[in-house]
């Protein structure tokens, strides 16, 4: 049985493929492109205790704290959608994808 595909190998393959498939896009430029949600199996709900709001790649909406959930503060209304360094589009702090990496600032 083969080893499962690691995140690092998956990203390297995707970025290399993107660099080769798009004319005029260098590997360095491909590294700054964001992946589609479907590629990283994004879902708008957490996987256990893992969620985008606790991921090192999550960028909260302007005026919202990235540590909001961990401090036990409840925002008014719905939680603001943010963005991700790695994934394209708006990202829910309660979402999850296979690129989840816990923040180290706990």
Secondary structure, 3 states (H helix, E strand, C coil): CCCCCCHHHHHHHHHHHHHHHCCCCCHHHHHHCCECCCCCCCECCCECCECHHHECCEECCCCCCCCCCCCCCCCCCCCCCEEECCECCCECCCCECCCCCECCCC
